């Protein structure tokens, strides 16, 4: 298994009420979406692993948003931030924080969903290799954010989203991810190849 990943480090702050850690599978790479995503003109899509890895830096610091019915996107309803992104196998995994004090109703609703939440990406500057193809293959893109939604509403049914029980678990996940990265995977940042 190969891992590509990036993270920004947020300082640990004891009892920070506005940082509720989360993790999720944003999308699958090298697999066709279950259904057409919004903006794909009715086409299912494949995000190549190469495109996803090259775009990892554009995910860091991007917002996660929601709509009250958990069935779509609204780029103006930002309730959290992505601080880490990794491609592990065929999954593009993200983690970060929800703004729990600012959006207590979002936290409460997610906690009550019993694992039925998923995610969806938001893109700009996507390049489709063949616009005439039945399934569009994305070979380049810039991530502009993500949405939390019901898994059944996501273009990829195998996405996920969950809140972590405590900050210690978030730190443990970050340490484990750093260990995997140090064990021989590489990072891509701009035109530089590290690792």
C-alpha positions in Angstrom: 0.0 0.0 0.0 1.3 3.5 -0.9 0.5 6.6 1.1 0.6 10.2 -0.1 -0.3 12.8 2.4 0.0 16.3 3.8 -1.0 18.1 7.0 -0.9 21.4 8.7 -0.1 21.4 12.3 -2.6 23.2 14.6 -1.2 23.9 18.1 -2.8 21.8 20.8 -5.0 24.0 23.0 -6.5 22.4 26.1 -10.2 22.7 26.4 -10.7 24.5 23.1 -14.5 24.4 22.7 -14.5 25.4 19.0 -12.4 22.5 17.8 -14.2 19.2 17.5 -12.0 16.7 15.6 -13.3 14.8 12.7 -12.1 12.3 10.1 -13.6 11.1 6.9 -13.2 9.5 3.5 -13.7 12.4 1.1 -13.7 10.3 -2.1 -12.4 7.3 -3.8 -9.6 7.6 -6.4 -9.4 5.6 -9.6 -13.0 4.5 -9.3 -16.1 5.8 -10.9 -18.6 7.6 -8.7 -21.8 5.8 -7.8 -23.8 8.6 -9.3 -23.0 11.9 -11.1 -21.8 14.6 -8.8 -23.2 18.1 -9.0 -21.7 20.0 -11.8 -20.7 17.0 -13.9 -23.6 17.4 -16.4 -25.0 14.0 -15.6 -21.7 12.2 -16.0 -20.3 9.9 -13.4 -16.6 10.8 -12.7 -13.3 9.2 -11.9 -10.7 11.2 -10.0 -7.4 9.7 -10.8 -5.0 9.0 -8.0 -2.4 11.1 -9.7 -4.7 14.1 -9.8 -5.8 13.6 -6.2 -2.2 13.4 -5.0 -1.2 16.5 -6.9 -4.1 18.4 -5.5 -3.6 17.4 -1.8 -2.0 20.8 -1.0 -5.1 22.5 -2.2 -7.2 20.7 0.4 -5.3 21.9 3.4 -7.0 24.8 5.1 -10.1 24.4 3.0 -13.5 24.5 4.7 -16.1 21.8 5.2 -19.6 22.9 4.8 -23.2 21.6 5.1 -26.8 22.3 4.3 -29.5 21.8 6.9 -31.1 18.8 5.1 -27.6 17.1 4.6 -28.3 16.6 1.0 -26.0 18.9 -0.9 -23.4 21.7 -1.0 -23.5 25.3 0.1 -20.0 26.8 -0.1 -21.2 29.7 2.2 -22.2 27.4 5.1 -18.7 26.7 6.4 -18.6 24.8 9.7 -15.0 23.5 9.9 -11.6 23.2 8.4 -9.5 20.4 6.8 -6.0 20.1 8.4 -4.8 16.8 6.9 -5.3 14.9 3.7 -3.9 11.5 2.7 -4.4 9.1 -0.2 -4.3 5.6 1.3 -5.0 2.9 -1.2 -8.1 4.0 -3.1 -9.3 6.4 -0.4 -8.7 10.1 -0.1 -9.0 10.6 3.7 -9.3 13.9 5.4 -9.3 15.1 9.0 -9.7 18.4 10.7 -12.0 20.3 13.1 -15.6 21.3 13.2 -16.3 24.7 14.8 -18.3 23.1 17.6 -19.0 26.2 19.7 -20.1 28.1 16.6 -22.2 25.2 15.2 -23.5 23.2 18.1 -26.6 22.1 16.2 -24.3 20.6 13.4 -22.3 18.6 16.0 -25.5 17.4 17.7 -27.1 16.3 14.4 -23.9 14.5 13.2 -23.7 12.7 16.6 -27.2 11.5 16.2 -26.8 10.0 12.7 -25.3 6.7 13.7 -22.6 6.5 11.0 -24.8 7.5 8.0 -22.8 10.6 7.1 -20.5 10.9 4.0 -18.6 13.6 2.2 -18.3 15.2 -1.2 -15.6 17.3 -2.6 -15.8 20.8 -4.2 -13.5 21.5 -7.2 -12.3 24.3 -9.4 -10.2 24.1 -12.5 -11.0 20.4 -13.1 -9.6 18.9 -16.3 -11.6 16.2 -18.0 -9.6 14.0 -20.3 -12.5 13.4 -22.7 -15.7 15.4 -22.4 -17.5 13.0 -24.8 -16.9 10.0 -22.5 -19.8 8.4 -20.6 -17.7 8.5 -17.4 -15.5 11.6 -17.1 -11.9 11.1 -16.0 -10.5 14.0 -14.0 -6.8 14.3 -14.5 -6.3 17.7 -12.8 -8.2 19.7 -10.2 -8.0 22.2 -7.4 -10.0 21.4 -4.3 -11.9 24.3 -2.9 -13.6 22.6 0.0 -15.8 19.7 1.0 -19.4 19.1 2.1 -20.7 16.8 4.9 -23.8 15.1 3.8 -25.8 11.9 4.1 -23.8 9.1 2.5 -26.9 8.2 0.4 -26.7 11.7 -1.2 -23.0 11.6 -1.9 -21.7 10.9 -5.4 -19.5 8.2 -3.9 -21.5 5.9 -1.5 -18.3 4.6 0.2 -17.4 8.0 1.7 -17.7 8.6 5.4 -17.6 11.3 8.1 -17.4 10.9 11.8 -16.5 13.0 14.8 -13.7 11.8 17.0 -14.4 11.3 20.7 -11.6 13.4 21.9 -8.6 15.4 20.9 -6.3 12.6 22.1 -7.6 10.4 19.3 -7.0 13.1 16.8 -3.4 13.4 18.0 -3.0 9.6 17.9 -4.2 9.6 14.3 -1.8 12.4 13.4 1.1 10.5 15.0 0.2 7.2 13.2 -0.1 9.1 9.9 3.2 10.7 10.4 4.8 7.3 11.1 3.3 5.9 7.9 4.7 8.9 5.9 8.1 8.5 7.5 8.1 4.8 6.6 8.9 5.5 2.9 6.0 7.3 1.3 6.5 10.6 -0.4 4.8 14.0 -0.3 4.3 16.2 -3.3 4.2 20.0 -2.9 4.1 22.1 -6.0 6.9 21.0 -8.3 9.0 19.6 -5.5 9.0 15.9 -4.7 10.0 15.1 -1.1 10.7 11.7 0.4 
